Amino acid sequence: MSKKELFRRYVVFISGLFFSGVGVAFTKHGDLGVSPISSVSNVLSLKFPVFSLGVWIIIWNCILLTAQIVILRKEFKLYNLLQIPLSILFGWFTDIGTWGVSGINADSYAVKMILLFVGIIILAFGISLTVIADVIMNSGEALVKVISDKIQKEFGYVKIGFDVFCVIAAVLLSVIFFNGRIEGIREGTVISAVISGFIVKFITKLIRKPVTKIIEYKL
């Protein structure tokens, strides 16, 4: 692989991180529950607001990186530690996106639903870009890929299972932190958990060929 191609792959990957962060911001602003992979971070940000959602996402991603190390053991490659600075970028993009959408009036339920679905689609597009870039993935998606490779199941389906796990973990944390109340998880989180994997699968098939052509383009 040439240096130019590698550079383009990282450009596509970082672009994917940006869209993922913006997608999370849209779902957060819709206030119907964030995307499943960020639901734990959202609950923690509500309980401990000294850190922004973006910072908690960085911390959560580091936990997911640790899970990869536990699963892969000796197979874990040191270059995967690049997930740490890239997770920091993802957290920053989320906070930037949160600031960017803060001016949208989301008082009505219809607008909240629109923000939710727009966020899901943008997030799925971002995930698809990181998958196609095929250099290094954001920690959450990388863990899903590690699991899918280990059990030899399709990425999209494993993604659904992982999203459900994140939602359950977030609900348990919410019950513990908020005296039995469920905070930060609503119908939007459940909707995201059910459909995100399918949307990622669809978008990846749709854009893989043109994006790959751009990545592998030679003068």
C-alpha positions in Angstrom: 0.0 0.0 0.0 1.4 3.4 -1.0 1.7 6.3 1.4 -0.8 8.3 -0.6 -3.4 5.5 -0.3 -2.7 5.1 3.4 -3.1 8.9 3.8 -6.5 8.8 2.0 -7.6 5.8 4.1 -7.0 7.8 7.3 -8.7 10.9 5.8 -11.8 8.7 5.1 -11.5 7.2 8.6 -11.3 10.5 10.4 -14.2 11.8 8.2 -16.1 8.8 9.5 -15.3 9.7 13.1 -16.6 13.2 12.4 -19.9 12.0 11.0 -20.2 9.6 13.9 -19.7 12.4 16.4 -22.2 14.6 14.7 -24.7 11.7 14.6 -24.4 11.2 18.3 -24.9 15.0 18.8 -28.1 15.0 16.8 -29.6 12.1 18.8 -28.5 13.8 22.1 -30.2 17.0 21.1 -33.4 15.2 20.2 -33.6 14.1 23.8 -35.2 10.8 23.0 -32.0 8.8 24.0 -28.6 8.8 22.3 -27.3 6.0 20.1 -26.8 2.7 22.0 -23.0 2.7 21.9 -23.1 6.2 23.6 -25.9 5.4 26.0 -23.5 4.4 28.9 -21.5 7.6 28.4 -24.8 9.6 28.3 -25.9 8.2 31.7 -22.5 8.9 33.2 -22.6 12.5 31.8 -25.9 13.0 33.5 -24.7 11.7 36.8 -21.3 13.3 36.7 -21.7 16.5 34.6 -18.2 17.6 35.5 -17.3 15.9 32.3 -19.1 16.5 28.9 -20.7 13.7 26.9 -17.6 13.8 24.6 -15.2 13.2 27.5 -17.3 10.3 28.8 -17.3 8.9 25.3 -13.5 9.0 25.4 -13.4 7.2 28.7 -15.9 4.6 27.5 -13.9 4.0 24.4 -10.8 3.3 26.5 -12.8 0.7 28.4 -13.9 -0.9 25.1 -10.2 -0.9 24.0 -9.3 -2.8 27.2 -12.0 -5.3 26.3 -10.3 -5.9 22.9 -7.0 -6.5 24.7 -8.7 -9.1 27.0 -10.3 -10.9 24.0 -7.3 -10.8 21.7 -4.5 -11.3 24.3 -1.3 -12.0 22.3 -3.1 -11.3 19.0 -3.6 -7.7 20.0 -1.4 -5.5 17.9 0.2 -2.4 19.3 -0.9 -0.2 16.5 -4.5 -0.6 17.8 -3.4 1.7 20.6 -4.0 4.4 18.0 -7.6 4.0 19.0 -6.8 6.2 22.0 -6.0 9.4 20.2 -8.7 8.7 17.6 -11.2 8.2 20.4 -10.2 11.6 21.7 -11.0 13.0 18.3 -14.4 11.3 18.4 -15.1 12.8 21.7 -14.1 16.2 20.5 -16.3 15.8 17.3 -19.2 14.8 19.5 -18.8 18.0 21.7 -18.4 20.1 18.6 -21.5 18.6 17.1 -23.4 19.1 20.3 -22.5 22.8 20.1 -23.4 23.0 16.5 -26.9 21.6 16.9 -27.7 23.4 20.1 -29.5 26.2 18.2 -32.1 23.8 16.8 -35.5 24.2 18.5 -36.4 20.7 19.6 -39.5 21.5 21.7 -42.0 19.4 19.7 -41.9 15.6 19.6 -42.0 15.5 15.8 -38.8 17.5 15.7 -37.2 15.3 18.3 -38.0 12.2 16.2 -36.6 13.9 13.1 -33.4 14.7 15.0 -33.2 11.1 16.2 -33.5 9.5 12.7 -31.2 12.1 11.1 -28.7 11.3 13.8 -29.0 7.5 13.3 -28.4 7.9 9.6 -25.4 10.2 10.0 -23.9 7.9 12.6 -24.4 4.9 10.4 -22.8 6.7 7.5 -19.8 7.5 9.7 -19.4 3.9 10.9 -19.6 2.8 7.3 -16.7 5.1 6.3 -14.5 3.8 9.2 -15.3 0.2 8.1 -14.4 0.9 4.4 -11.2 2.8 5.4 -9.9 -0.4 6.9 -7.0 1.1 8.8 -8.1 1.3 12.4 -11.6 1.6 13.8 -13.1 3.5 16.6 -13.0 1.5 19.8 -16.7 0.5 19.9 -16.8 -0.6 16.3 -13.4 -2.3 16.6 -14.7 -4.4 19.5 -17.7 -5.4 17.4 -15.3 -6.4 14.6 -13.1 -8.4 17.0 -16.2 -10.2 18.3 -17.6 -10.8 14.8 -14.3 -12.2 13.6 -14.0 -14.5 16.7 -17.5 -15.9 16.3 -17.6 -15.6 12.5 -20.8 -13.7 12.3 -21.6 -10.7 10.0 -20.5 -7.3 11.4 -24.0 -5.8 11.1 -25.7 -8.5 13.1 -23.0 -8.4 15.9 -23.4 -4.6 15.9 -27.1 -5.1 16.8 -26.2 -7.4 19.7 -23.6 -5.1 21.0 -26.0 -2.1 20.8 -28.5 -4.1 22.9 -25.8 -4.9 25.5 -24.9 -1.2 25.7 -28.6 -0.3 26.3 -28.9 -2.9 29.1 -25.7 -1.7 30.7 -26.9 2.0 30.5 -30.3 1.0 32.1 -28.6 -0.8 34.9 -26.3 2.2 35.6 -29.2 4.6 35.5 -31.2 2.5 38.0 -28.2 2.4 40.3 -27.3 6.1 40.0 -30.8 7.6 40.0 -32.6 5.7 42.7 -34.4 3.3 40.4 -35.3 5.9 37.7 -34.3 5.4 34.1 -32.5 8.6 32.9 -30.8 9.2 29.5 -32.4 6.1 27.8 -35.7 6.5 26.0 -37.5 5.1 23.0 -34.9 6.6 20.7 -32.2 4.5 22.2 -34.3 1.3 21.6 -35.1 2.4 18.0 -31.3 3.0 17.4 -30.4 -0.4 18.8 -32.9 -2.2 16.6 -32.2 -0.5 13.2 -28.6 0.9 13.3 -26.9 -2.4 12.3 -29.2 -2.8 9.3 -28.6 0.8 8.2 -24.8 0.4 8.6 -25.0 -2.8 6.5 -27.1 -1.0 3.8 -25.0 2.1 3.6 -21.7 0.2 3.5 -22.9 -1.8 0.5 -24.1 1.4 -1.1 -20.9 3.4 -0.8 -18.1 0.8 -0.6 -17.4 0.8 -4.3 -17.2 4.6 -4.9 -15.3 5.3 -1.7 -12.8 2.4 -2.4 -12.2 3.9 -5.9 -11.3 7.2 -4.2 -9.0 5.5 -1.7 -7.2 3.4 -4.3 -7.1 6.0 -7.1 -3.8 6.2 -8.9 -2.6 8.9 -11.2 
